[in-house]
Amino acid sequence: MKGQHTVKTGVEVRDVYSNSINDFLSRTTVDFNNFSNFGASAFQTGNQLVDLQPTLQNMVWSLFGAVGSETQAQFFDKSGNRAPDDPRGFRQQEFNAFIQDSYKIVANLTLSYGLRYQFNGVPYEIHDFLSTLFTNPSGPAPFTFTIAGNKDQGLPPLYKNDWHDFEPRIGLAWDPFKQGKTSIRAGYGIFHDRMFGQLLGLTRGNPPFQQIFFEPFFTPASIGPPVSTLSPPSNLTATPVVPDFGFNASGMLQGGILPFLIDPHLRMPYSQSWHFGVQHELGGNLLVEVNYVGSKGARLLRVVDGNPPQPALLAQLDAFCVRTNPSNSGFHTQSGQCDQTTLQFDNLWIGAESGVLPFDARQQQCLPARGILHRCSILHLSCPADEHHEAAIVRHRRPSGIHMVARD
């Protein structure tokens, strides 16, 4: 403290860590949604309101025990050996510093202002069990995933460090009548978020440390086997290279993965917060407050499909899948044709592989689907901002030393 100024400074250094096991999809998952995935009805009543109910149709398929597909996640270590779990040890370094001054300009007016700097380092995995794709996921296959990790150890980070997170703060308190009964307050500040936890947990599914076994059984000519006769999934081979999605020479489906990618130019999300309030003592231990609070978020995170259906391909399918098209025949549907009911859900990603569409609506054959095979997810910065405004009137009464608050 010096004269009319009260200065505060501070520094904070944090080592953040998280040791965990996820094991998502480690147990074999069977799918009975044959109506939703393949457009095949389990029953026909003649009443379309009943026959076209996906939930009811899929439930009947499950009662029949007709397995449509089988899925399992298999985990591997850096040597390519099968592992029972997917343990991860995530680490992150953080550094924060601030300086703040409360300046008592006059007896009834105080101005507070300061600046905070926040740095959240890029997280990494201590055993280098972390990979990502640094190329465009909608580009041509095959894809090769790269090990990402601690930059100090010569590995490329998941995304670039953000060194620009400065947070100015300013506020004032004013007693306009110099009687100690009225206070006008206002303030503004910028606050950054930190990214950890689920952000890293979702990257566990990236190859070569996780491979997805997927085998479809259902076709209109041959329904899937009952659960009791299913064989355990065969062992896969760990590889960072993802081939083109489709059937290989042995008739096995290949290329299905559960990737989660992070924008290499990711910036820290932040919010701007401001408020304005008036407080006045009416007498008799009664205080009245009128406050306005606002906030606005920027660079907010969102998950987008890295391989979405393409409008141009959808338009071609829409023109092809009409009843009067002589080429629209021979598909694995009840009518042998594709139609508007076929152009939805997983068929947009794997309709050609399921035999219900002439081609898929996706551009990239390597990162195919949702549902049976998940889409490629990319963590992006959202363009729109989020705003929040609130106004409140608060009454305070302090009878016999008890503090009571009512909010309108």
C-alpha positions in Angstrom: 0.0 0.0 0.0 1.3 3.4 -0.9 -0.6 6.6 -0.6 -4.0 6.2 -2.3 -2.9 2.9 -4.0 -3.2 -0.6 -2.8 -1.3 -2.9 -5.2 -1.5 -6.7 -5.2 0.5 -9.2 -7.3 0.5 -12.9 -7.5 2.0 -15.9 -9.4 0.6 -19.4 -9.7 2.2 -22.5 -11.2 0.3 -25.8 -11.5 1.1 -29.3 -12.6 -2.2 -30.9 -13.6 -2.4 -34.7 -14.0 -5.0 -37.4 -14.6 -4.4 -41.1 -14.4 -7.4 -43.2 -15.6 -8.7 -46.1 -17.5 -11.7 -45.8 -19.9 -12.1 -49.2 -21.6 -15.0 -47.9 -23.8 -16.4 -50.6 -26.0 -13.9 -53.2 -24.6 -16.8 -55.6 -24.2 -18.3 -56.8 -27.4 -21.4 -54.9 -28.4 -24.1 -56.4 -30.6 -26.6 -54.3 -32.6 -30.2 -55.3 -33.3 -31.3 -52.1 -35.0 -31.8 -53.8 -38.4 -34.6 -51.6 -39.4 -32.8 -48.3 -38.6 -29.5 -49.5 -40.1 -30.6 -51.6 -43.0 -34.2 -50.7 -43.6 -35.4 -54.3 -43.1 -38.8 -54.8 -41.4 -39.2 -57.5 -38.7 -42.9 -57.7 -39.4 -45.7 -56.3 -41.6 -49.2 -55.4 -40.5 -50.3 -53.4 -43.5 -50.6 -50.3 -41.3 -47.8 -47.9 -42.2 -48.2 -46.1 -38.9 -47.1 -49.3 -37.2 -44.9 -50.8 -39.8 -42.7 -47.7 -40.1 -42.0 -47.3 -36.3 -38.2 -47.8 -36.0 -38.3 -48.4 -32.3 -40.9 -51.1 -32.5 -39.3 -52.8 -35.5 -35.9 -52.8 -33.8 -37.4 -54.2 -30.6 -39.0 -57.1 -32.5 -35.6 -57.8 -34.2 -34.0 -58.0 -30.8 -36.7 -60.4 -29.6 -35.9 -62.6 -32.6 -32.3 -62.4 -31.6 -31.2 -61.4 -35.1 -27.8 -59.7 -34.6 -27.1 -57.0 -37.2 -23.5 -56.3 -36.3 -20.9 -56.9 -33.8 -18.4 -54.3 -32.5 -15.5 -54.3 -30.1 -12.7 -51.9 -29.3 -9.2 -53.6 -28.9 -6.4 -51.8 -27.1 -2.7 -52.0 -27.9 0.6 -50.8 -26.5 3.4 -49.0 -28.4 4.9 -52.3 -29.5 1.6 -53.4 -31.1 0.8 -56.0 -28.4 -2.8 -56.5 -27.3 -3.6 -54.9 -24.0 -6.5 -55.5 -21.6 -7.1 -51.8 -20.8 -6.3 -48.4 -22.1 -4.5 -46.6 -19.2 -3.6 -43.0 -19.8 -1.5 -40.6 -17.8 -2.3 -37.1 -19.0 -0.3 -34.1 -17.9 -0.5 -30.3 -18.3 1.5 -27.3 -17.1 -0.3 -24.1 -16.2 1.1 -20.6 -15.3 -0.8 -17.6 -14.1 0.2 -14.1 -12.9 -1.6 -10.9 -12.1 -1.2 -7.4 -10.9 -4.0 -5.3 -9.5 -4.3 -1.8 -8.1 -7.1 -0.2 -6.0 -6.9 3.5 -6.4 -8.9 5.6 -4.0 -9.3 8.7 -6.2 -11.3 10.6 -3.6 -13.0 9.6 -0.3 -16.2 8.4 -2.0 -14.7 7.0 -5.3 -12.5 3.9 -5.7 -11.2 2.6 -9.0 -9.9 -1.0 -9.2 -7.9 -2.1 -12.3 -5.5 -4.9 -13.2 -4.2 -7.4 -15.6 -4.0 -11.2 -15.4 -2.1 -13.5 -17.7 -3.1 -17.1 -18.0 -1.2 -19.9 -19.9 -2.5 -23.4 -20.1 0.0 -25.7 -21.8 -1.0 -28.3 -24.3 -1.8 -31.6 -22.5 0.2 -34.7 -23.3 0.4 -38.4 -22.3 3.5 -39.4 -20.3 3.9 -42.7 -22.1 3.2 -41.2 -25.5 -0.1 -43.2 -25.8 -1.7 -40.3 -27.8 -2.1 -39.8 -31.5 -3.9 -37.5 -33.9 -4.3 -36.8 -37.6 -2.5 -33.6 -38.8 -4.0 -33.9 -42.3 -7.5 -33.0 -43.6 -9.9 -35.8 -42.6 -12.0 -35.2 -45.7 -8.9 -35.7 -47.9 -7.9 -38.9 -49.8 -7.2 -42.1 -47.9 -5.2 -43.8 -46.6 -4.6 -41.8 -43.4 -1.6 -42.1 -41.1 -2.0 -41.1 -37.5 0.9 -39.5 -35.8 2.1 -39.8 -32.2 1.5 -36.5 -30.4 3.0 -35.5 -27.1 5.4 -33.3 -25.1 7.1 -30.8 -27.5 10.2 -30.8 -25.2 10.7 -34.5 -26.1 10.6 -33.8 -29.9 7.0 -34.8 -30.4 4.4 -32.6 -32.2 1.8 -31.3 -29.8 -2.0 -31.9 -30.2 -2.4 -28.2 -31.0 -0.3 -25.1 -30.8 0.3 -23.3 -27.5 -1.9 -20.2 -27.0 0.4 -17.5 -25.6 -2.1 -14.6 -26.0 -4.5 -15.1 -23.0 -4.3 -11.7 -21.3 -7.2 -10.8 -19.1 -7.8 -7.1 -18.2 -10.1 -6.2 -15.3 -11.6 -2.9 -14.2 -14.2 -1.9 -11.6 -15.4 1.1 -9.6 -17.3 1.8 -6.4 -18.9 5.3 -5.9 -20.9 6.8 -3.1 -22.5 9.8 -4.9 -24.0 11.4 -1.8 -21.1 10.9 0.6 -23.5 9.6 3.3 -22.5 5.9 3.3 -26.0 4.8 2.3 -25.7 4.6 -1.5 -23.2 2.7 -3.5 -22.9 2.5 -7.3 -20.7 -0.4 -8.6 -19.6 -1.4 -12.1 -17.1 -3.8 -13.4 -15.7 -5.6 -16.5 -13.3 -8.5 -16.9 -12.1 -11.3 -19.3 -11.8 -14.9 -18.1 -10.3 -17.8 -20.0 -11.3 -21.4 -19.6 -9.0 -24.4 -19.3 -9.2 -27.6 -21.4 -8.5 -31.0 -19.9 -10.5 -34.0 -18.8 -13.0 -35.1 -21.5 -11.1 -33.3 -24.2 -8.2 -35.7 -23.8 -10.3 -38.7 -22.9 -12.0 -38.7 -26.3 -8.7 -39.0 -28.1 -8.2 -42.5 -26.6 -9.9 -44.1 -29.6 -7.3 -42.9 -32.1 -5.1 -45.6 -33.8 -2.7 -47.3 -33.4 -3.6 -47.6 -29.7 -7.2 -48.6 -30.4 -8.6 -50.6 -33.3 -12.3 -51.3 -33.9 -13.5 -54.8 -34.8 -16.7 -54.5 -36.7 -18.6 -57.2 -38.5 -22.0 -56.8 -40.1 -24.1 -60.0 -40.3 -27.5 -58.8 -41.5 -28.6 -58.9 -45.2 -32.2 -59.2 -46.5 -31.3 -62.6 -47.9 -29.7 -63.9 -44.6 -30.6 -62.4 -41.3 -28.0 -62.2 -38.5 -27.1 -65.2 -36.3 -28.6 -65.5 -32.8 -26.5 -64.2 -30.0 -25.9 -67.7 -28.6 -23.9 -68.7 -31.7 -21.7 -65.6 -32.0 -18.0 -66.2 -32.1 -15.6 -63.9 -30.2 -14.2 -61.1 -32.3 -10.9 -62.0 -34.0 -7.7 -60.2 -33.0 -6.8 -57.1 -35.0 -3.4 -55.7 -35.8 -2.3 -52.4 -34.4 -1.5 -49.9 -37.2 -1.4 -46.1 -37.5 -2.6 -46.4 -41.1 -6.3 -46.4 -41.7 -7.2 -47.9 -45.1 -10.1 -47.0 -47.4 -13.4 -48.0 -45.8 -15.0 -51.0 -47.5 -14.7 -54.7 -48.0 -11.2 -56.2 -48.5 -10.3 -59.2 -50.7 -11.4 -61.6 -48.0 -14.8 -60.0 -47.8 -14.1 -58.4 -44.4 -15.1 -54.8 -43.7 -12.0 -52.6 -43.0 -11.3 -49.0 -42.2 -13.8 -48.4 -39.4 -12.4 -46.3 -36.6 -13.6 -44.0 -33.7 -11.4 -41.0 -34.2 -11.6 -37.7 -32.3 -9.4 -35.0 -33.7 -8.5 -31.6 -32.3 -8.1 -28.5 -34.4 -4.3 -27.9 -34.5 -5.0 -24.1 -34.3 -7.2 -24.4 -31.3 -7.4 -21.2 -29.1 -8.6 -21.1 -25.5 -12.3 -20.2 -25.0 -13.0 -17.1 -23.0 -15.8 -15.0 -21.6 -16.4 -11.3 -21.1 -18.3 -10.5 -18.0 -19.7 -7.1 -16.9 -22.1 -5.8 -14.3 -23.7 -2.6 -13.0 -25.5 -2.2 -9.7 -27.0 0.3 -7.3 -27.4 -0.3 -3.6 -29.3 2.0 -1.2 -30.1 1.8 2.5 -33.7 2.8 3.0 -33.5 2.8 6.8 -34.7 0.3 9.4 -32.0 -2.1 8.4 -33.5 -2.4 4.9 -31.3 -2.4 1.8 -32.4 -2.4 -1.8 -30.2 -3.4 -4.7 -30.8 -3.2 -8.5 -28.2 -5.2 -10.5 -27.5 -5.9 -14.1 -25.1 -8.8 -15.1 -24.0 -9.7 -18.6 -21.6 -12.2 -20.1 -20.5 -13.1 -23.6 -18.6 -16.3 -24.5 -16.2 -16.5 -27.4 -14.1 -19.2 -29.1 -16.6 -21.7 -27.6 -15.8 -25.3 -28.3 -18.1 -27.6 -30.4 -17.8 -31.0 -32.0 -18.4 -31.2 -35.7 -18.6 -34.2 -38.1 -15.2 -34.4 -39.9 -16.8 -36.4 -42.7 -20.4 -35.2 -43.1 -22.8 -36.1 -46.0 -22.1 -33.8 -48.9 -25.1 -31.8 -50.3 -24.0 -32.5 -53.9 -24.0 -36.3 -53.3 -27.3 -36.1 -51.5 -28.8 -34.3 -54.4 -27.6 -37.0 -56.8 -29.0 -39.7 -54.5 -32.3 -37.8 -54.2 -32.6 -37.7 -58.0 -31.6 -41.4 -58.4 -33.9 -42.9 -55.7 -37.2 -42.3 -57.4 -39.7 -45.0 -58.4 -39.7 -44.2 -62.1 -35.9 -44.5 -62.5 -35.3 -47.8 -64.4 -31.8 -48.0 -62.9 -33.3 -47.9 -59.4 -33.5 -51.7 -58.8 -31.6 -54.6 -57.2 -31.1 -53.0 -53.8 -31.5 -54.8 -50.5 -34.8 -53.2 -49.6 -38.4 -54.5 -49.5 -39.2 -53.0 -52.9 -35.8 -53.6 -54.3 -35.5 -49.8 -54.8 -34.1 -47.0 -52.8 -36.4 -44.1 -51.8 -36.7 -41.3 -49.3 -36.9 -43.7 -46.3 -33.6 -45.2 -47.4 -31.9 -41.7 -47.5 -31.4 -41.3 -43.8 -29.4 -42.3 -40.7 -26.4 -44.6 -41.2 -27.3 -45.3 -44.9 -25.9 -41.9 -45.8 -22.5 -43.2 -44.6 -22.6 -46.9 -45.4 -25.6 -47.3 -47.7 -23.5 -48.6 -50.6 -21.8 -51.2 -48.3 -25.2 -52.3 -47.0 -26.6 -52.7 -50.5 -29.4 -50.2 -50.1 -27.9 -47.2 -52.1 -25.8 -46.9 -55.3 -23.2 -44.9 -53.5 -22.6 -43.1 -50.2 -23.3 -39.5 -49.4 -20.0 -39.0 -47.8 -16.9 -37.7 -49.5 -14.3 -39.7 -47.6 -14.4 -43.5 -47.6 -12.0 -43.8 -44.7 -13.9 -42.2 -41.8 -17.3 -43.4 -42.5 -20.2 -43.5 -40.2 -22.2 -42.8 -37.1 -24.2 -45.3 -35.2 -22.5 -48.6 -36.2 -19.2 -46.9 -37.0 -18.9 -43.5 -35.4 -18.2 -40.4 -37.5 -14.9 -38.6 -37.3 -15.3 -35.9 -34.7 -13.2 -32.7 -34.8 -13.1 -30.2 -31.9 -13.5 -26.8 -33.5 -14.0 -23.2 -32.4 -17.6 -22.2 -32.8 -18.3 -19.1 -34.8 -21.4 -17.8 -32.9 -20.9 -16.4 -29.4 -23.0 -17.1 -26.4 -24.5 -14.1 -24.5 -26.3 -14.0 -21.2 -28.0 -11.0 -19.6 -29.7 -10.8 -16.2 -31.4 -8.1 -14.1 -32.4 -8.5 -10.5 -33.9 -6.5 -7.6 -32.7 -7.7 -4.2 -34.0 -6.7 -0.8 -31.9 -7.2 2.3 -33.2 -7.0 5.9 -31.1 -7.5 9.0 -33.5 -7.8 12.0 -31.6 -8.8 15.2 -28.4 -9.5 13.3 -30.1 -12.0 10.9 -29.5 -11.5 7.2 -32.5 -12.2 4.9 -32.5 -11.9 1.1 -35.5 -11.9 -1.3 -35.0 -11.8 -5.1 -37.5 -10.6 -7.6 
